[in-house]
Amino acid sequence: MKAALLTGIRQMEIRDVPDPQITTAGEVLLRINAVGVCGSDVHYYTTGRIASLVVEHPCMTGHECAATVVEASPEVKNLEAGQRVAVDPLVWCGHCDQCLAGRRHTCRNQTFLACPGQAPGALAEYLVMPAANCFPVPGNMNDDEATTIEPLSIGLHAQRLAGRPGPRRAAILGVGPIGLSVLLCLRAAGTKEIFVTDLLEERLAMARRLGADWTGRPTQQDVVAEMLQRVPEGMDCVFECAGRQETLDQGAEVLAPGGSLMLIGIPQEQWVRFRPETIRRKELRLQNVRRQNECVQDAIDLVASGQADVKKMVTHHFPLGRTREAFDMAADYRDGVVKAIINVSGA
């Protein structure tokens, strides 16, 4: 089969690799229809690492995917050939303390698609996954929507961690696909006012189309002052989705006492800092967000019901042979790209 492999820093090739085979009970063979280009994939492409996870070239990449079942092992009863599915890229063990506590996303023995040293990537014609990771999608859901279920489930997990019924006023700092996913989930949960910042006007425009009440661009205005002018008491919750020191600082400044700073963005640096006086005097809660936890089916239901219009996030499509072009575009933020999709099957 053909697959996209990282072969060096900002180097990628389409190569022939062996077809995967079902080897374990409960697995299914999938034909990959589409794969989304994620920011973490781009980190591996441009720097060869995320924190302690270092790429050994060559390696397969990609983890956001929609697929069609080709074959299921005899033990699988809920899937059959021809079914279209959204894929949860994290494989959990099911028996460690974290899995038994209902925290599959922090499984001690997890493997994640395209993580160095863990599992192969999804940017290939075929992939074998446990049936438990494959979620059937309704017939009216296209491959773009099914592919974006993975980032939407992260947004849903973050929204739920922030507490129910959810914040009255929230800010999202950084509206790439994850920030936009948070926005969609906050809107579906009934958040009254949503404030958004980003460095790129194209992404702010998309946030407005998806329901943001106010948008600001830090390079052109004092976003902290303007948000506090509109909400002097501060935000109930801030979702930091950029992974940058300045947005961490801004988030702490605009929060109300007792507010929550949701840490979703992945910093490229090894260390970040917080101003103790600010977070202590306000008694702020710092909540890390680790991917998602049992939110995939609910994310599918949000899209299928029309409550989350993820199609608007998809701005570009590429065939498998132009995967490197898609990664370069995403890495350089060219042409207003938000979510680029690789149509592996050629559809």
C-alpha positions in Angstrom: 0.0 0.0 0.0 1.0 3.6 -0.3 1.7 5.8 2.8 3.0 9.2 3.6 6.3 9.0 5.6 8.2 11.7 7.4 11.8 11.3 6.2 13.4 14.3 7.7 12.7 17.8 9.0 10.1 19.2 6.6 10.8 16.2 4.4 8.1 13.7 3.3 7.7 11.0 0.8 5.0 8.8 -0.5 6.3 5.2 -0.4 5.1 1.7 -0.8 4.9 -0.1 2.6 3.6 -3.6 3.5 -0.2 -3.9 3.9 -1.2 -4.2 7.6 -2.8 -7.5 8.7 -5.3 -8.4 11.4 -3.3 -10.3 14.1 -5.3 -9.9 17.3 -8.8 -10.8 18.2 -11.2 -7.8 18.1 -9.3 -5.9 15.3 -10.6 -4.6 12.1 -8.9 -3.7 8.8 -9.8 -0.2 7.6 -9.5 1.5 4.2 -8.6 5.1 5.1 -10.9 7.6 3.3 -9.6 10.9 4.7 -7.0 12.2 7.2 -6.9 15.7 8.8 -3.7 17.6 9.2 -3.3 18.3 12.9 -1.0 20.8 14.7 0.8 18.0 16.5 1.5 16.3 13.1 2.9 19.6 11.9 5.2 19.9 15.0 6.7 16.5 14.1 7.1 17.6 10.5 8.8 20.9 11.3 10.8 20.1 14.4 10.9 16.3 14.6 9.6 16.3 18.2 7.1 17.3 20.8 8.8 17.6 24.2 10.3 14.1 24.9 8.7 12.4 21.9 11.3 12.4 19.2 10.7 11.2 15.6 12.9 8.4 14.2 12.8 8.8 10.5 11.3 7.4 8.4 7.9 7.1 10.1 4.2 7.2 9.1 2.2 10.2 10.3 -1.4 11.4 10.7 -4.1 10.4 13.3 -7.4 12.2 12.5 -9.2 9.9 10.2 -12.4 8.6 8.6 -12.4 5.1 7.2 -14.4 2.2 5.8 -14.3 -1.3 7.3 -12.8 -3.8 4.9 -12.6 -6.8 7.2 -13.4 -7.6 10.8 -12.0 -10.4 12.9 -14.6 -13.1 13.9 -15.0 -11.7 17.4 -16.3 -8.3 16.2 -20.1 -8.2 16.2 -20.8 -4.5 15.9 -19.0 -3.7 12.7 -19.1 -5.2 9.2 -17.5 -4.7 5.8 -18.6 -1.5 4.1 -19.4 0.4 7.3 -18.0 4.0 7.5 -16.4 4.9 10.8 -14.7 7.7 12.7 -11.6 6.5 14.4 -10.4 7.2 18.0 -6.6 7.2 17.5 -5.7 6.3 21.1 -5.5 2.5 21.9 -5.9 1.8 25.7 -5.0 -1.4 27.6 -8.2 -1.7 29.6 -6.5 -3.1 32.8 -4.2 -0.5 34.3 -5.3 1.7 37.2 -6.2 4.6 34.8 -8.4 2.5 32.5 -10.1 0.9 35.5 -10.7 4.4 36.9 -12.5 5.5 33.7 -9.4 7.5 32.4 -8.6 5.7 29.2 -6.9 8.8 27.8 -4.2 8.6 30.5 -3.8 4.8 30.2 -0.4 3.7 31.4 0.1 1.5 28.4 -1.5 3.6 25.7 -0.4 3.8 22.1 -1.4 6.7 19.9 -1.4 6.8 16.1 1.7 8.5 14.7 3.3 9.1 18.1 7.0 8.2 17.9 7.6 4.7 19.1 4.0 3.9 19.6 1.8 3.2 16.6 2.0 3.8 12.8 0.2 6.8 11.4 -3.1 6.9 9.5 -1.8 8.6 6.3 -1.9 5.3 4.4 -4.3 3.4 2.3 -5.0 0.8 5.1 -4.9 0.6 8.8 -5.7 -2.0 11.5 -7.3 -0.9 14.7 -9.3 -2.4 17.5 -13.0 -2.4 16.8 -13.5 -0.5 20.1 -11.8 2.5 18.4 -14.1 2.5 15.4 -17.4 4.4 15.7 -20.0 4.0 12.9 -21.2 7.3 11.4 -24.6 8.0 9.9 -25.1 8.0 6.2 -25.6 11.7 6.0 -22.2 12.4 7.5 -19.5 12.9 5.0 -15.8 12.1 5.3 -14.8 15.7 6.2 -17.2 15.6 9.1 -16.1 12.2 10.2 -12.5 13.2 10.1 -13.1 16.3 12.3 -14.8 14.1 15.0 -11.4 13.6 16.6 -10.6 17.3 17.3 -14.3 18.0 18.1 -14.1 15.3 20.8 -11.2 17.1 22.4 -13.2 20.3 22.4 -16.1 18.5 24.0 -13.8 16.9 26.6 -12.4 20.4 27.5 -15.9 21.9 27.7 -17.0 19.2 30.0 -13.9 19.5 32.2 -14.8 23.2 32.6 -17.9 22.1 34.5 -21.6 21.7 33.9 -23.8 23.4 32.9 -20.8 25.3 31.6 -19.4 28.8 31.9 -21.6 31.8 31.3 -18.7 33.8 29.8 -15.7 32.1 28.3 -12.6 33.1 26.3 -10.8 31.0 23.8 -7.2 32.1 23.1 -6.2 30.6 19.7 -8.8 29.4 17.3 -7.1 26.8 15.1 -9.2 23.6 14.7 -9.0 22.8 18.4 -10.1 26.3 19.5 -12.9 26.3 17.0 -14.0 22.9 18.3 -14.2 24.3 21.8 -16.2 27.2 20.4 -18.7 24.8 18.8 -19.0 22.8 22.0 -19.5 25.8 24.2 -22.2 27.1 21.8 -24.0 23.7 21.9 -23.8 23.7 25.7 -25.4 27.1 26.0 -22.5 29.4 26.9 -23.9 33.0 26.8 -20.9 35.0 25.7 -17.7 33.7 24.0 -14.6 35.9 23.4 -12.0 34.8 21.0 -8.4 35.9 20.2 -6.0 34.8 17.4 -3.1 36.2 15.5 -4.7 35.5 12.1 -7.7 37.5 10.8 -8.9 34.5 8.7 -9.4 32.4 11.8 -11.1 35.2 13.7 -13.5 35.6 10.8 -14.3 31.9 10.9 -14.8 32.1 14.7 -17.4 34.8 14.1 -19.1 32.6 11.5 -19.2 29.8 14.1 -20.7 32.0 16.8 -18.1 34.0 18.6 -19.5 37.2 20.2 -16.3 39.2 20.2 -12.9 38.6 18.5 -9.6 40.3 19.0 -6.1 40.3 17.4 -3.3 40.7 20.0 -0.9 42.3 17.4 -3.4 45.1 16.8 -5.0 45.8 20.1 -4.8 45.2 23.8 -7.1 42.2 24.0 -6.9 41.8 27.8 -8.0 45.4 28.3 -10.8 45.2 25.8 -12.2 41.9 27.2 -12.1 43.3 30.7 -13.8 46.5 29.5 -16.6 44.4 28.2 -16.6 42.0 31.2 -15.1 43.9 34.2 -15.7 41.0 36.6 -13.7 38.7 34.4 -14.3 35.4 32.6 -15.6 32.3 34.2 -13.3 30.1 32.1 -10.5 30.6 29.6 -9.5 27.9 27.1 -5.9 28.3 26.1 -5.5 26.7 22.8 -2.3 28.3 21.4 0.4 26.8 23.6 2.2 30.1 23.9 3.5 32.0 27.0 1.7 35.2 26.1 -1.7 33.5 25.9 -1.1 31.8 29.2 -0.4 35.2 30.7 -3.5 36.7 29.1 -5.7 33.9 30.2 -4.7 34.4 33.9 -5.3 38.2 33.6 -8.8 38.0 32.2 -10.2 35.3 34.5 -12.5 36.1 37.4 -11.5 35.0 40.9 -12.2 31.3 41.1 -12.0 30.9 37.4 -10.6 28.0 35.4 -7.7 28.2 32.9 -8.0 25.2 30.6 -4.6 24.3 29.2 -5.2 22.6 25.8 -2.5 24.1 23.6 0.8 22.2 23.3 3.8 24.5 23.9 6.9 23.8 21.8 9.1 24.9 24.7 10.0 22.5 27.5 8.9 25.0 30.2 6.2 27.7 30.7 5.7 30.0 33.7 2.9 31.5 35.7 2.8 34.6 37.9 2.1 33.3 41.4 0.6 36.5 42.6 -2.1 36.5 39.9 -3.1 32.8 40.1 -2.8 32.7 43.9 -4.8 35.8 44.8 -7.5 34.9 42.3 -7.4 31.2 43.4 -7.4 30.1 39.8 -7.8 26.5 38.8 -5.3 25.3 36.2 -6.8 22.3 34.4 -4.7 20.4 31.8 -6.7 18.8 29.0 -5.3 15.5 27.7 -6.9 14.6 24.4 -10.4 13.3 25.1 -12.1 10.7 27.2 -15.1 8.8 25.9 -16.4 11.7 24.0 -16.3 10.4 20.4 -19.9 9.1 20.2 -21.2 12.3 21.7 -19.2 14.3 19.2 -20.7 12.3 16.4 -24.2 13.0 17.8 -23.5 16.7 18.0 -22.5 16.8 14.3 -25.3 14.5 13.2 -27.9 16.6 15.0 -26.7 19.8 13.4 -25.5 21.3 16.7 -21.9 21.5 15.6 -21.2 22.5 12.0 -17.6 21.2 11.6 -17.7 21.4 7.8 -17.0 25.1 8.0 -13.6 24.4 9.6 -12.4 22.4 6.5 -10.8 24.9 4.1 -8.5 22.7 1.9 -8.4 19.3 0.3 -5.4 17.4 -1.1 -4.8 13.9 -2.6 -2.3 11.6 -0.9 0.4 12.5 -3.4 0.3 16.1 -2.3 0.5 15.5 1.4 3.7 17.4 1.8 2.1 20.4 0.2 -0.7 20.2 2.7 1.8 20.1 5.6 3.8 23.0 4.3 0.6 25.1 3.9 -0.5 24.2 7.5 3.0 24.9 8.9 3.2 28.3 7.3 -0.4 29.3 7.8 -0.8 30.0 4.1 -3.9 30.7 2.1 -6.2 31.0 5.1 -5.8 27.3 5.9 -7.6 26.1 9.0 -8.2 22.4 8.5 -6.6 20.7 5.5 -7.9 17.2 4.6 -6.0 14.5 2.8 -8.3 12.4 0.7 -6.5 9.2 0.8 -9.0 7.1 -1.1 -9.1 9.6 -3.9 -12.7 10.6 -3.3 
